[in-house]
C-alpha cells in the first residue's frame, strides 16, 4: 500500500468543494487523475511535500462533461484524455486536441489523467497545451463566492507554476468553435512511440486564401520553458504568399525565437535544428493537404 | 534424428500461466510472516569514499529498531561469485554509489524511511575512476588496493600468425565500436525474506540461482549449507540479473534475521534496484581486419576493454564468452584477440542475457557490412564466403562437429524470407544523407532543410551469430531430475534448475510427457528448494533446456523401462514384444491397445515396483588453454540470423522498426509457444539495446533511476516480429534441444545498426543509436541530475 500521509476529502458537488478550498489553514491540492500528483508525492517532490489535504473531484459530475453551447465548446476540468479522444464534438471541431491527447502516455494514463490537470501541473512538455493555445482556450476559475475567466496563455506562468490561487479551482475550459475553413496539425516527437515524454510538440492552425496565409496560429511545447504562442511569427506571416522560401523562413524564425528564450542549453544542439526541421515539415504537410 | 513427436514441438500453455494472469502466483513480496520486520539500507551520496565513522546515536533510543552493520556478519563480509571482493556491508569505504553501509530494521517501513535520514555517516571523498580506458594507467586510482591492479581479468587468444595474415590481405580495415551500460529492467524489483528456523535459516526470494544464494548466505553467516534452505518464489523476470544482487540481499536479510530472531524482509524500490543492481558491461571494441579482394578474411586482430565497474562479479566469465565468440561465425586462419575487464567506480557489471556476446556481435557484424560495402558485394555474400560450414575450425581451434553447422542455412532462409539482397541494393546510399549541424550556428541554412519527400529513408540490415551452449569451459556442467509416479498415474518432478520466467518448467514437463507417452497435464512440477534436491548448477547461459531436458529424459527413460517390464508381466506378453506409450494409452505391437497409463501405475503397486528415479545429465568434456585461448570451448553451438527492416526519419533521428525477421536454429523446439515467446522478448530487448536503452552517469551517479528516463521498447515500437525455426540435428541434450534465450537478443541491435547504415549511408559506431546519436553523431545529456518536476 502507498502511504500518502495526507487526508483525502471527496466532495459531492461544487459547493462542498469550494467550501473545502476556502479553508485557509489547510494546505490542500485538487486530486483529479493523480497521474502527476500521486507520482510526485511518492517521489518526494517539493511541490507536494507540504500538501496535507487532497480534494478528490472525481465525484462531481458537472466538472466531467463536454458540451457545445452556441459557438463555444465547454470541456469540464476533470474530463479525461480518453474521453476527449473519443468525443464527437472534439473530433469534429478540435482535431489537434484529439491528436495531442491520443498520444499522451499509455491507455491507462489517458483513462485517468485529466485535461485541467495537464496545464495546472504545467510541465514544459504538457501535450494538450500547444493545441489549447492555438484554439485560444479560456479557463473559468471559481472559488467560494467568486468566478473569473482567464486565457490559458495568461494562466500559465512558469514551469510548474500557474495563476491558480489556493482557494481556486479550474472548472471548465472554453474554446471558441474554429471556423470551418481553418486547417492545421499537431506534431509530437518522443523517444519512442508510446509512453513517451515529449521532446518537441508543435501546433499550427491556419486559414489559407489565394495561396497565402490569411490567419495563422503557432504554438510549441517542450522546446520552451512552458507551452508558448509565437505572435511575432504569426503577424509576420499574415497575407504572405506561400512558397518554399516562406516556409523555410518561418522555420528559421521559430528557431530564433526559441533560441532567444532558452539560450544555448545542453539540449539545444539537438532540439534547435530538429524543431526548425520538423516545423518546416509540418507546414509543408499542412500546405500540401490544402 | 527422428523428429516425429507427439508433444514436443507443439504449442503448450505454460503451467504457471493461469496463476500469473489471475494474480494467484506468489512473488517474494507477497509473502508475509508474523512479527516480520523490514530493513532499510543506509547509503551515502558518494562514488568513492573512505568511511570515517557511522553515527547511529539519533536512533539508538528508538524502541524496536535494530542497527545491522558489518560487525553483525558472523562469517565473511567479503563475498562474490568468482572473486570475494564485494562487501555485504561497506564499513570501510564505498567504491560505487549503490554500496550499502548498514541497515536499520523495524516493523514500520515509513518510520524506517524517516529514521534512515538520521544516521550520520562521516566520510572523506576519494578520487574517482569512471573512465575504464584509464583504469590500467600506472598512476590510476586503485578501486581495490589489495588487488594491486584494476585488471579483473585478461583473456588472450592466439591462432595462426596475425602479421602473416595481414601481409596476405589486400585491404585492412580498422574500426572502434562502443556499447553502453544496460539495466536488466525486470518488472519485479528485488525482494527477499529471511526466516529464522530452530536450527538455521530459510530464505524466500526473487532469486535466480537458489544454490548460489545458499553458498553466499553460508559464507556470510558461517552456517553450513544444509542449515540454509533457499526457496525460489515466482520470479518477476531476471534476464541474468537476480544473481549477485539477490545473493547479497539474502545474506543481509539472513544476518539481520539471525541477530533479531525475526523474519526480515528486504524489498527494493525501482530506484534502489537500478542504483545497486549490476548491469551489462559497456565495451570498447577495436577490430583490425585484413581481407582479400575476393572477400576472404585473412586476419582479425581484436582488442576489447570491458568496464567491470566496482566489483568483479561475473566479469571473468562474461569476457571469456567474448573471447571465444569475438570473431563471429567466420573461419579465419589468423586471429589475435585480447579481452580485458577492469575495475572502475562505476555501477558494477555482471551477467545479463547475452553474457558477453551482444557487444562483439554489434562490432563484428557492423564490420562485415563495411567490408561488403567496400568490396561492392552484399552483406549476405560476404558472410557466405567466410561463414562456418560443417567441420570448420573456430578461432579457438575447435572443429565444429556432431551437429548441423547451420549458419549459412539460417542466413539463406532469412535472406529468402525478406528478399534481402534486392531491398538492400535498392535502399543503399552511396554517401550519407544525414545533415551536419553546427552547435554555434543553430539557425539552419536554407540548404539544411530536408525535402519532405526525402525525410523518411528505408533500410534493411542483417546480423548472424553462433553461440556456445551452456557453460562450456566455465565449469562443472551437470543437472539432476527427481521423478516419481503415483499410483493414479500422476507424475511429480523436480530439478535443480530454476524457473526464471522463461517457461523452463513447461519445457521440462513436455520432455517428460514425450518420453513417458502421457499428456503434460499429468505432470506436476515441484517448487525449487535447495534442501530437496542436489545442486544442478545455475540457471544461466541458455542451459536450462539443453541440460534440463537431458536429466529429465534420463529420469523418464529409467521409469519407462520399468513400466514396460510391468506391462509385459501384467499382460503376460512376449519378451520381444514392443510396448508403446502414447497420449496416456499403452499399446503392444502384437496385441494392439492394452490399457491406459494409470492402470499400469496401479499394476506397479501390485507388482511392488519402484516408480521413482533420479535422472542425471552431464555435459561432454570441453577443454581450454587460458594462455593461448585455444580449446574446445563449448560442446555444441546454435546459430541465428536476424534481419531488421527500418524507416529512419533523418530529420529527427527516429528509427521505426517495421519488421524483424528472426531465423534461429535452437536444435529441436520443445514448446513452440515458449520458443516464440523467447523470440518476441529477445528481439524486443535487443531492439532496446540498439536504439533506446542506456544507463548513464555523472561521475558514477546514475541518471536513469526509473523507467521514466530508462526507456525500454513498448509493444508499439516494433511493428512486426517474424520468427522462423531451422531445427538442426544434434547428438546432445534431450531430443536434440539446445539453446534459444540469449541468441534471440544478441543479434537485433547489430541488425538494426546495419539497417540504419543501409538507410542513411552512415555507419554508427556507438550504441544506442538514439535520436541524438543519429542526428548529431554523439550523445548529449544534462550535467544536472535534478529534475524540474521535483
Interface residues (C-beta under 8 A of the other chain):
Chain A: X3 X5 X36 X40 X43 X44 X45 X46 X47 X106 X123 X124 X159 X160 X189 X191 X192 X193 X194 X195 X196 X197 X199 X245 X248 X251 X252 X255 X256 X259 X264 X266 X267 X268 X269 X270 X272 X273 X274 X276 X277 X278 X280 X281 X284 X285 X288
Chain B: X110 X435 X437 X439 X442 X443 X444 X446 X448 X449 X450 X452 X455 X651 X652 X653 X654 X656 X692 X708 X711 X713 X714 X715 X716 X717 X770 X771 X772 X775 X776 X780 X781 X782 X783 X788 X789 X790
